[in-house]
Amino acid sequence: MRLEGKVAFITGAGGGMGRVAALMFAREGARIVANDYRAGAVEETVRMVRDAGGEAIAAPGDVAAPGDVERAVAEGEEAFGYVNVLYNNAGIMPDEDESVLTLDEEVWWRVLDVNAKGVAHCCQYGIPALLRAGGGSIVNIASFVALVGCTVPQDAYTASKGAVLALTQSLAVQFGPKGIRTNAISPGPILTPLLDQLLSDPAKRALRLNRIPMGRFGKAEDVVYAGIYLASDESTWVNGANLVVDGGITINYF
């Protein structure tokens, strides 16, 4: 198993890519500390992991609230003895997010609180745990929109994911000498139920698919496989990297 001996703190684990990450990490031998602000949803993820033969605990809390994160990390250490992987996946992308010209102040701060400060909080309280464990791996989920412009802007989301990439590089330099690797993954469009609904119009779907050389939208598993690699000992000399998992969308000129 590629993650045997790992204890992974996974945020946003109550559904979507976070739930898939919890299940796939557990399948590779990791014990899971599942975090989400939705207590019922994260309990369901834990049940699914256990039903599949894995080990997991629920550590609910809001990544935007430092006290919640501190408590959740402590619960993971108490349950399993240590934490040596941080998988910072939690994020939001509200419908109200649009151009800076029209963005409401409340939307700006809500997105930055979860997507940027949430990652920072998890590192603030997670890195000391990784140091106590003798080292480990941090995987931050960014986005391809931090690398390219978009004619349909989501400027708060884009700015927050750019902050995640910058923070990833800073942490890689700070803590690499202490045995902690910090890397990012920048997914392209992932076909979630929400995206499927937004692209129910065949013309809109075809327009976006035309930008992806691989000819399909991504799946949650496409991202999590990269996360497993970065969390595992297979990537012990990978630090400060950003793995772009987007089917080639960011290199497509036309």
C-alpha positions as CSV (number, residue, x, y, z in Angstrom):
1,M,0.0,0.0,0.0
2,R,1.4,3.4,-1.1
3,L,0.3,5.3,2.1
4,E,0.8,2.7,4.8
5,G,1.9,4.4,8.0
6,K,0.4,7.7,6.9
7,V,-2.2,9.6,8.9
8,A,-3.9,12.1,6.6
9,F,-5.8,15.2,7.7
10,I,-8.2,15.9,4.9
11,T,-10.3,19.0,4.7
12,G,-13.6,19.3,2.8
13,A,-14.0,15.6,3.4
14,G,-17.8,15.7,3.7
15,G,-18.3,15.4,-0.1
16,G,-16.9,15.9,-3.6
17,M,-13.2,15.6,-4.1
18,G,-12.6,15.5,-0.4
19,R,-14.7,12.5,0.2
20,V,-13.1,10.8,-2.8
21,A,-9.7,11.6,-1.3
22,A,-10.6,10.1,2.0
23,L,-11.8,6.9,0.4
24,M,-8.8,6.6,-2.0
25,F,-6.2,7.5,0.7
26,A,-7.7,4.9,3.0
27,R,-7.6,2.3,0.3
28,E,-3.8,2.9,0.0
29,G,-3.4,2.3,3.7
30,A,-3.7,5.8,5.2
31,R,-5.7,6.4,8.4
32,I,-8.0,9.4,7.9
33,V,-8.8,12.4,10.0
34,A,-11.8,13.7,8.0
35,N,-12.6,17.4,8.4
36,D,-15.6,19.3,7.1
37,Y,-17.8,22.1,8.5
38,R,-20.8,19.8,7.9
39,A,-20.7,17.3,10.8
40,G,-23.3,14.9,9.4
41,A,-21.6,14.8,6.0
42,V,-18.2,14.1,7.4
43,E,-19.6,11.3,9.7
44,E,-21.0,9.7,6.5
45,T,-17.6,9.8,4.9
46,V,-16.1,8.1,7.9
47,R,-18.8,5.4,7.8
48,M,-17.9,4.9,4.1
49,V,-14.2,4.6,4.9
50,R,-14.8,2.1,7.7
51,D,-17.3,0.1,5.6
52,A,-14.5,-0.3,3.0
53,G,-12.2,-1.6,5.7
54,G,-10.3,1.6,6.4
55,E,-9.7,3.6,9.6
56,A,-11.0,7.1,10.0
57,I,-12.4,9.6,12.5
58,A,-14.5,12.6,12.1
59,A,-13.0,15.9,13.1
60,P,-15.7,18.4,12.1
61,G,-15.0,22.2,12.0
62,D,-14.7,25.2,9.8
63,V,-11.3,25.8,8.3
64,A,-12.0,29.5,8.4
65,A,-12.1,29.3,12.2
66,P,-8.6,28.9,13.7
67,G,-10.0,27.3,16.9
68,D,-11.9,24.7,15.0
69,V,-8.8,23.7,13.0
70,E,-6.6,23.5,16.1
71,R,-9.1,21.2,17.8
72,A,-9.5,19.0,14.7
73,V,-5.8,18.5,14.3
74,A,-5.5,17.7,18.0
75,E,-8.3,15.1,17.7
76,G,-6.4,13.4,14.9
77,E,-3.2,13.2,16.9
78,E,-5.1,11.9,19.9
79,A,-6.8,9.2,17.9
80,F,-3.8,8.0,15.9
81,G,-0.8,9.2,17.7
82,Y,0.4,11.6,15.0
83,V,-0.5,13.3,11.7
84,N,2.0,13.4,8.9
85,V,-0.1,14.4,5.8
86,L,-2.1,17.6,5.4
87,Y,-4.5,17.4,2.4
88,N,-5.9,21.0,2.2
89,N,-8.8,20.5,-0.1
90,A,-11.6,22.6,1.4
91,G,-12.8,25.4,-0.8
92,I,-15.9,27.3,-2.0
93,M,-16.9,28.9,-5.3
94,P,-20.1,30.9,-4.8
95,D,-22.3,31.8,-7.7
96,E,-22.0,35.5,-6.7
97,D,-18.3,35.5,-7.4
98,E,-17.7,37.5,-10.6
99,S,-15.6,40.5,-11.8
100,V,-13.8,42.8,-9.3
101,L,-16.0,45.6,-10.8
102,T,-19.2,44.1,-9.3
103,L,-18.0,41.8,-6.5
104,D,-19.7,42.4,-3.2
105,E,-17.3,42.9,-0.2
106,E,-18.9,40.0,1.7
107,V,-18.3,37.6,-1.1
108,W,-14.6,38.6,-1.3
109,W,-14.0,37.9,2.3
110,R,-16.1,34.7,2.5
111,V,-14.0,33.2,-0.4
112,L,-10.7,34.4,1.0
113,D,-11.5,33.2,4.5
114,V,-12.2,29.7,3.4
115,N,-9.9,29.2,0.4
116,A,-6.8,31.2,1.4
117,K,-7.0,31.7,5.2
118,G,-8.4,28.2,5.6
119,V,-5.3,26.7,4.1
120,A,-3.1,28.9,6.2
121,H,-5.0,27.9,9.4
122,C,-4.5,24.2,8.5
123,C,-0.8,24.8,8.0
124,Q,-0.6,26.9,11.1
125,Y,-1.8,24.1,13.3
126,G,-0.9,21.1,11.1
127,I,2.8,21.9,10.6
128,P,3.6,21.6,14.3
129,A,1.9,18.2,14.2
130,L,4.0,17.2,11.2
131,L,7.1,18.3,13.0
132,R,6.1,16.2,16.1
133,A,5.7,13.3,13.7
134,G,9.2,13.8,12.3
135,G,8.2,15.3,9.0
136,G,5.6,14.7,6.4
137,S,3.8,16.1,3.3
138,I,1.4,19.0,2.7
139,V,-0.8,19.0,-0.4
140,N,-2.7,22.2,-1.2
141,I,-5.5,22.1,-3.7
142,A,-5.2,25.2,-5.9
143,S,-6.7,25.6,-9.4
144,F,-5.8,26.2,-13.0
145,V,-7.6,29.5,-12.9
146,A,-4.7,30.8,-10.9
147,L,-2.5,30.3,-14.0
148,V,-4.6,31.7,-16.8
149,G,-7.2,34.4,-17.4
150,C,-10.9,33.7,-18.0
151,T,-13.5,35.6,-20.0
152,V,-16.1,34.5,-17.4
153,P,-14.3,35.8,-14.3
154,Q,-14.5,34.5,-10.7
155,D,-12.1,36.9,-9.3
156,A,-12.3,36.1,-5.6
157,Y,-11.8,32.4,-6.3
158,T,-9.0,33.1,-8.7
159,A,-7.2,35.4,-6.3
160,S,-7.6,32.9,-3.4
161,K,-6.1,30.1,-5.5
162,G,-3.2,32.3,-6.5
163,A,-2.6,32.9,-2.8
164,V,-2.6,29.1,-2.2
165,L,0.2,28.7,-4.8
166,A,2.3,31.5,-3.3
167,L,1.9,30.1,0.2
168,T,2.8,26.7,-1.0
169,Q,6.2,28.0,-2.3
170,S,6.9,29.9,0.9
171,L,6.2,26.9,3.1
172,A,8.3,24.6,0.8
173,V,11.3,26.8,1.4
174,Q,10.7,27.3,5.2
175,F,10.0,23.7,6.1
176,G,11.8,21.6,3.5
177,P,14.9,21.6,5.7
178,K,12.8,20.2,8.6
179,G,11.5,17.3,6.6
180,I,8.2,18.7,5.4
181,R,7.4,18.9,1.7
182,T,4.8,21.3,0.5
183,N,3.3,21.0,-2.9
184,A,0.1,22.0,-4.8
185,I,-2.2,20.5,-7.3
186,S,-4.0,22.8,-9.8
187,P,-7.0,20.9,-11.2
188,G,-8.8,21.9,-14.4
189,P,-12.6,21.7,-14.7
190,I,-13.8,18.7,-12.7
191,L,-17.1,17.2,-13.6
192,T,-19.1,17.5,-10.4
193,P,-22.9,17.4,-10.2
194,L,-22.8,21.2,-10.0
195,L,-20.7,21.6,-13.2
196,D,-22.9,19.0,-14.9
197,Q,-26.0,21.1,-14.1
198,L,-24.3,24.3,-15.2
199,L,-23.3,22.8,-18.5
200,S,-26.7,21.1,-19.3
201,D,-26.8,23.2,-22.5
202,P,-25.0,21.1,-25.1
203,A,-23.6,24.3,-26.8
204,K,-22.0,25.5,-23.5
205,R,-20.6,22.1,-22.8
206,A,-19.1,21.8,-26.3
207,L,-17.5,25.2,-26.0
208,R,-15.7,24.3,-22.8
209,L,-14.8,20.8,-24.0
210,N,-13.2,22.4,-27.1
211,R,-10.6,24.0,-24.8
212,I,-9.5,20.6,-23.3
213,P,-7.1,18.7,-25.6
214,M,-8.0,15.4,-23.8
215,G,-11.6,15.8,-24.9
216,R,-13.2,15.3,-21.5
217,F,-13.7,17.0,-18.1
218,G,-11.7,15.8,-15.2
219,K,-12.9,13.4,-12.5
220,A,-12.2,13.7,-8.8
221,E,-10.0,10.6,-9.1
222,D,-7.7,12.3,-11.6
223,V,-6.8,14.8,-8.9
224,V,-6.6,12.4,-6.0
225,Y,-4.2,10.1,-7.8
226,A,-1.8,13.1,-8.0
227,G,-2.5,13.7,-4.3
228,I,-1.6,10.1,-3.4
229,Y,1.7,10.5,-5.2
230,L,2.5,13.7,-3.3
231,A,1.5,12.3,0.0
232,S,3.5,9.1,-0.5
233,D,7.2,8.4,-0.1
234,E,7.4,8.1,-3.9
235,S,7.7,11.9,-4.0
236,T,10.3,12.5,-1.3
237,W,12.3,14.9,-3.5
238,V,9.3,16.8,-4.8
239,N,9.0,20.1,-2.9
240,G,7.4,23.4,-3.9
241,A,5.9,21.9,-7.1
242,N,2.5,22.6,-8.7
243,L,1.1,19.6,-10.5
244,V,-1.3,20.9,-13.1
245,V,-4.0,18.2,-13.7
246,D,-6.2,19.8,-16.3
247,G,-6.2,17.7,-19.5
248,G,-4.0,20.3,-21.1
249,I,-6.4,23.2,-20.9
250,T,-3.8,25.7,-19.7
251,I,-1.4,25.1,-22.7
252,N,-4.1,25.3,-25.4
253,Y,-3.6,28.5,-27.4
254,F,-6.7,28.0,-29.6
